[in-house]
């Protein structure tokens, strides 16, 4: 996978994951109240760049680990 495709994959994947996780965590912590959307948006805006950067850095290691596990499974 080339660098641009990897960046697009990481961007889309982390955006969707962080969307759901911050939505659920915000709801669990404060419930559905008047300032829910602003609290959730703040959590999303802070969390997404961290998740995207981490995923971009970790993906090569995760890919190698996956290849190793698959080789073990295949025998």
C-alpha positions in Angstrom: 0.0 0.0 0.0 1.5 3.3 -1.0 1.9 6.2 1.5 -1.1 8.2 0.2 -3.5 5.2 0.3 -2.2 4.4 3.8 -2.9 8.0 4.9 -6.5 7.9 3.4 -7.1 4.5 5.1 -5.9 5.8 8.5 -7.9 9.0 8.2 -11.2 7.3 7.3 -10.7 4.4 9.8 -9.8 6.5 12.8 -12.4 9.2 12.0 -15.2 6.5 12.1 -13.8 4.8 15.2 -13.2 7.9 17.2 -16.7 9.2 16.2 -18.4 6.2 17.8 -16.1 5.8 20.8 -16.3 9.5 21.8 -20.0 9.5 21.2 -20.5 6.5 23.5 -18.1 7.7 26.1 -19.6 11.2 26.2 -23.1 9.8 26.5 -22.1 7.4 29.3 -20.3 10.2 31.2 -22.8 13.0 31.0 -25.9 11.6 29.4 -28.1 13.4 26.9 -28.2 17.0 28.1 -28.3 20.4 26.5 -24.5 20.7 26.0 -24.1 17.1 24.8 -23.1 18.0 21.3 -20.5 20.6 22.3 -19.0 18.2 24.8 -18.9 15.4 22.3 -17.4 17.6 19.6 -14.7 18.8 21.9 -13.8 15.1 22.8 -13.8 14.2 19.1 -11.7 17.2 18.0 -9.1 16.4 20.7 -9.1 12.6 20.2 -9.1 12.2 16.5 -5.7 13.6 15.7 -4.2 11.5 18.5 -5.8 8.4 17.1 -4.9 9.1 13.5 -1.2 9.8 14.4 -1.0 6.7 16.5 -2.6 4.5 13.8 -0.3 5.9 11.1 2.7 5.1 13.2 1.5 1.7 14.5 0.1 0.3 11.2 3.4 -1.1 9.9 4.0 -2.9 13.1 0.4 -4.2 13.2 0.8 -5.4 9.6 4.0 -7.3 10.4 2.4 -8.8 13.5 -0.7 -9.9 11.5 1.6 -11.5 8.8 3.4 -13.4 11.5 0.2 -14.7 13.1 -1.2 -15.7 9.7 2.0 -17.6 8.9 1.6 -19.4 12.3 -2.0 -20.3 11.5 -1.2 -21.5 8.0 1.6 -23.7 9.4 
